[in-house]
């Protein structure tokens, strides 16, 4: 049986909403942030830059983690000074895949209130372009009135820029970034960012906390101060870290200006550990500029690398904004609840009755995920509409909304009538977050749903389409290009076409 899953109306609405900002923008409207410190902090030559980074990575010892890496703390000085330390953090990400990398530091070039998320579309480095994840950026901005968009404060700041070439070297496949700078007004805004991360980061996202340590005591004092700082970070003790900062500043140590120039990011990480969102912190490496051949031991800057573990054991007890499908399969009971919601919602809608009011306490059913609802009548397709990107609504409510849409808004069919109700059966597909792929050959039929996009044209097939039609991979993609996206049948082979994949847990009556 051939089933072609149409979601044109809802997909266009989603793609044109503020949650899907720039993927469909014409090229001339894209704001590109040019490198501000290439040639100063790192080489402008792509070959020299790659060689330098790879040499640091080769020298860094691989430090085993108890679990997966959620975030790393790395320094941001010129590569000759701190690149070898940064490599200890980045070596943990080598050949890893990431959906989005969030870059965090305190601003070094602008004084402002709040937290500023860059409003550009792309960041350029000598190694190429990296796209901003505008969807996630918007969710973070909307999480607190203290978080706002600003490109200006990011234009000349080096602290996040120097991290991007490392990411371009170590990460496998495509990834996006969200650059974030704290203002320097002394407010405890790390609590706002920690909450935004808790509610919006997924298992395929990684955070880079950019910070140097002591500025500019002598070599001996820096070692003593910084090792104590790293000890408090590893313990996740924010109060002890703050007390340590006050104590160091009160001692009047010659030339010492700060213990952490990106302290708000580090406090964000420590807050996430204390709330059980992340696991332990592990110190990877430390030295200061006096240990390098370029440094003066009389005035140094400290550099530390720390890894923050992803919390797996308690993951099921936490609500995440954008969950991957790792350890997230719905139980039979949870599936039955969603199917019941879909059926009761459609029946109430068609009969003109008041919708059932649900009080869903199950934490898993309150995760923020995309979902499709498919209706069949006598085993033939009767309607199918879904939402790919997670929204602010919990999963159970997305299923409720999509059930109504499948029954009333699928333009291939007349709206479901009362006489149809007794012949309907219901199917729900819960989706993972889409991930971009460079090669169409990487698509696995029956496992991956696929989104094809080029300019303003786009189309989607759910994973089960391949099984239900019996198409081979090239036929599957050709039909997706021509029927769903309105593009040439071989558009999937075009370098200008963006291909994203996702998985789905599919269940029905």
MOKAJO-V374967 format. One record per residue. N is the residue number from 1. RES is the residue in three letters. BURIAL is + if it has 9 or more other C-alpha atoms within 8 Angstrom, else -. Layout:
n | res | burial
N | RES | BURIAL
N | RES | BURIAL
//
This chain:
n | res | burial
1 | UNK | -
2 | UNK | -
3 | UNK | -
4 | UNK | -
5 | UNK | +
6 | UNK | +
7 | UNK | +
8 | UNK | -
9 | UNK | -
10 | UNK | +
11 | UNK | +
12 | UNK | -
13 | UNK | -
14 | UNK | +
15 | UNK | +
16 | UNK | +
17 | UNK | -
18 | UNK | -
19 | UNK | +
20 | UNK | +
21 | UNK | +
22 | UNK | -
23 | UNK | -
24 | UNK | +
25 | UNK | +
26 | UNK | -
27 | UNK | -
28 | UNK | -
29 | UNK | -
30 | UNK | +
31 | UNK | -
32 | UNK | +
33 | UNK | +
34 | UNK | -
35 | UNK | +
36 | UNK | +
37 | UNK | +
38 | UNK | +
39 | UNK | -
40 | UNK | -
41 | UNK | +
42 | UNK | +
43 | UNK | +
44 | UNK | +
45 | UNK | -
46 | UNK | +
47 | UNK | -
48 | UNK | +
49 | UNK | +
50 | UNK | +
51 | UNK | -
52 | UNK | -
53 | UNK | +
54 | UNK | +
55 | UNK | -
56 | UNK | +
57 | UNK | +
58 | UNK | -
59 | UNK | -
60 | UNK | +
61 | UNK | -
62 | UNK | -
63 | UNK | -
64 | UNK | -
65 | UNK | -
66 | UNK | -
67 | UNK | -
68 | UNK | -
69 | UNK | +
70 | UNK | +
71 | UNK | +
72 | UNK | +
73 | UNK | +
74 | UNK | +
75 | UNK | +
76 | UNK | +
77 | UNK | +
78 | UNK | +
79 | UNK | +
80 | UNK | -
81 | UNK | +
82 | UNK | +
83 | UNK | +
84 | UNK | +
85 | UNK | +
86 | UNK | +
87 | UNK | +
88 | UNK | +
89 | UNK | +
90 | UNK | +
91 | UNK | +
92 | UNK | +
93 | UNK | +
94 | UNK | +
95 | UNK | -
96 | UNK | -
97 | UNK | +
98 | UNK | +
99 | UNK | +
100 | UNK | +
101 | UNK | +
102 | UNK | +
103 | UNK | +
104 | UNK | +
105 | UNK | +
106 | UNK | +
107 | UNK | +
108 | UNK | -
109 | UNK | -
110 | UNK | -
111 | UNK | -
112 | UNK | -
113 | UNK | -
114 | UNK | +
115 | UNK | +
116 | UNK | +
117 | UNK | +
118 | UNK | +
119 | UNK | -
120 | UNK | +
121 | UNK | +
122 | UNK | +
123 | UNK | +
124 | UNK | +
125 | UNK | +
126 | UNK | +
127 | UNK | -
128 | UNK | -
129 | UNK | -
130 | UNK | +
131 | UNK | +
132 | UNK | +
133 | UNK | +
134 | UNK | +
135 | UNK | +
136 | UNK | +
137 | UNK | +
138 | UNK | +
139 | UNK | +
140 | UNK | +
141 | UNK | +
142 | UNK | -
143 | UNK | +
144 | UNK | +
145 | UNK | -
146 | UNK | +
147 | UNK | +
148 | UNK | +
149 | UNK | +
150 | UNK | +
151 | UNK | +
152 | UNK | -
153 | UNK | +
154 | UNK | +
155 | UNK | +
156 | UNK | -
157 | UNK | +
158 | UNK | +
159 | UNK | +
160 | UNK | +
161 | UNK | +
162 | UNK | +
163 | UNK | +
164 | UNK | +
165 | UNK | +
166 | UNK | +
167 | UNK | +
168 | UNK | -
169 | UNK | +
170 | UNK | +
171 | UNK | +
172 | UNK | +
173 | UNK | -
174 | UNK | +
175 | UNK | +
176 | UNK | +
177 | UNK | +
178 | UNK | +
179 | UNK | +
180 | UNK | +
181 | UNK | +
182 | UNK | +
183 | UNK | +
184 | UNK | +
185 | UNK | -
186 | UNK | -
187 | UNK | -
188 | UNK | -
189 | UNK | +
190 | UNK | +
191 | UNK | +
192 | UNK | +
193 | UNK | +
194 | UNK | +
195 | UNK | +
196 | UNK | +
197 | UNK | +
198 | UNK | +
199 | UNK | +
200 | UNK | +
201 | UNK | +
202 | UNK | +
203 | UNK | -
204 | UNK | +
205 | UNK | +
206 | UNK | +
207 | UNK | +
208 | UNK | +
209 | UNK | +
210 | UNK | +
211 | UNK | +
212 | UNK | +
213 | UNK | +
214 | UNK | +
215 | UNK | +
216 | UNK | +
217 | UNK | +
218 | UNK | +
219 | UNK | +
220 | UNK | -
221 | UNK | +
222 | UNK | +
223 | UNK | +
224 | UNK | -
225 | UNK | +
226 | UNK | +
227 | UNK | -
228 | UNK | -
229 | UNK | +
230 | UNK | +
231 | UNK | -
232 | UNK | +
233 | UNK | +
234 | UNK | +
235 | UNK | -
236 | UNK | +
237 | UNK | +
238 | UNK | +
239 | UNK | -
240 | UNK | -
241 | UNK | +
242 | UNK | -
243 | UNK | -
244 | UNK | +
245 | UNK | +
246 | UNK | -
247 | UNK | -
248 | UNK | +
249 | UNK | +
250 | UNK | -
251 | UNK | -
252 | UNK | -
253 | UNK | +
254 | UNK | -
255 | UNK | -
256 | UNK | +
257 | UNK | -
258 | UNK | +
259 | UNK | +
260 | UNK | +
261 | UNK | +
262 | UNK | +
263 | UNK | +
264 | UNK | +
265 | UNK | +
266 | UNK | +
267 | UNK | +
268 | UNK | +
269 | UNK | +
270 | UNK | +
271 | UNK | +
272 | UNK | +
273 | UNK | +
274 | UNK | -
275 | UNK | -
276 | UNK | +
277 | UNK | +
278 | UNK | +
279 | UNK | +
280 | UNK | +
281 | UNK | +
282 | UNK | +
283 | UNK | +
284 | UNK | +
285 | UNK | +
286 | UNK | +
287 | UNK | +
288 | UNK | +
289 | UNK | +
290 | UNK | +
291 | UNK | -
292 | UNK | -
293 | UNK | -
294 | UNK | -
295 | UNK | +
296 | UNK | -
297 | UNK | +
298 | UNK | -
299 | UNK | +
300 | UNK | +
301 | UNK | +
302 | UNK | +
303 | UNK | +
304 | UNK | +
305 | UNK | +
306 | UNK | +
307 | UNK | +
308 | UNK | +
309 | UNK | +
310 | UNK | +
311 | UNK | +
312 | UNK | -
313 | UNK | -
314 | UNK | -
315 | UNK | -
316 | UNK | +
317 | UNK | -
318 | UNK | -
319 | UNK | +
320 | UNK | +
321 | UNK | +
322 | UNK | +
323 | UNK | +
324 | UNK | +
325 | UNK | -
326 | UNK | -
327 | UNK | -
328 | UNK | +
329 | UNK | -
330 | UNK | +
331 | UNK | -
332 | UNK | -
333 | UNK | -
334 | UNK | +
335 | UNK | +
336 | UNK | -
337 | UNK | -
338 | UNK | +
339 | UNK | +
340 | UNK | -
341 | UNK | +
342 | UNK | +
343 | UNK | +
344 | UNK | +
345 | UNK | +
346 | UNK | +
347 | UNK | +
348 | UNK | +
349 | UNK | +
350 | UNK | +
351 | UNK | -
352 | UNK | -
353 | UNK | -
354 | UNK | -
355 | UNK | -
356 | UNK | -
357 | UNK | -
358 | UNK | -
359 | UNK | -
360 | UNK | -
361 | UNK | -
362 | UNK | -
363 | UNK | +
364 | UNK | +
365 | UNK | +
366 | UNK | +
367 | UNK | +
368 | UNK | +
369 | UNK | +
370 | UNK | +
371 | UNK | +
372 | UNK | +
373 | UNK | +
374 | UNK | +
375 | UNK | +
376 | UNK | +
377 | UNK | +
378 | UNK | -
379 | UNK | -
380 | UNK | -
381 | UNK | +
382 | UNK | +
383 | UNK | +
384 | UNK | +
385 | UNK | +
386 | UNK | +
387 | UNK | +
388 | UNK | +
389 | UNK | +
390 | UNK | +
391 | UNK | -
392 | UNK | -
393 | UNK | -
394 | UNK | +
395 | UNK | +
396 | UNK | +
397 | UNK | -
398 | UNK | +
399 | UNK | +
400 | UNK | +
401 | UNK | -
402 | UNK | +
403 | UNK | +
404 | UNK | +
405 | UNK | +
406 | UNK | +
407 | UNK | +
408 | UNK | +
409 | UNK | +
410 | UNK | +
411 | UNK | -
412 | UNK | -
413 | UNK | -
414 | UNK | -
415 | UNK | -
416 | UNK | +
417 | UNK | -
418 | UNK | -
419 | UNK | -
420 | UNK | +
421 | UNK | +
422 | UNK | -
423 | UNK | -
424 | UNK | +
425 | UNK | +
426 | UNK | +
427 | UNK | +
428 | UNK | +
429 | UNK | +
430 | UNK | +
431 | UNK | +
432 | UNK | +
433 | UNK | +
434 | UNK | +
435 | UNK | -
436 | UNK | +
437 | UNK | +
438 | UNK | -
439 | UNK | -
440 | UNK | +
441 | UNK | -
442 | UNK | -
443 | UNK | -
444 | UNK | -
445 | UNK | +
446 | UNK | +
447 | UNK | +
448 | UNK | +
449 | UNK | +
450 | UNK | +
451 | UNK | +
452 | UNK | +
453 | UNK | +
454 | UNK | +
455 | UNK | +
456 | UNK | -
457 | UNK | +
458 | UNK | +
459 | UNK | +
460 | UNK | +
461 | UNK | +
462 | UNK | +
463 | UNK | +
464 | UNK | +
465 | UNK | +
466 | UNK | +
467 | UNK | +
468 | UNK | +
469 | UNK | +
470 | UNK | -
471 | UNK | +
472 | UNK | -
473 | UNK | -
474 | UNK | -
475 | UNK | -
476 | UNK | +
477 | UNK | +
478 | UNK | +
479 | UNK | +
480 | UNK | +
481 | UNK | +
482 | UNK | +
483 | UNK | -
484 | UNK | +
485 | UNK | +
486 | UNK | +
487 | UNK | +
488 | UNK | -
489 | UNK | +
490 | UNK | +
491 | UNK | +
492 | UNK | +
493 | UNK | -
494 | UNK | -
495 | UNK | -
496 | UNK | -
497 | UNK | +
498 | UNK | +
499 | UNK | +
500 | UNK | +
501 | UNK | +
502 | UNK | +
503 | UNK | +
504 | UNK | +
505 | UNK | +
506 | UNK | -
507 | UNK | -
508 | UNK | -
509 | UNK | -
//
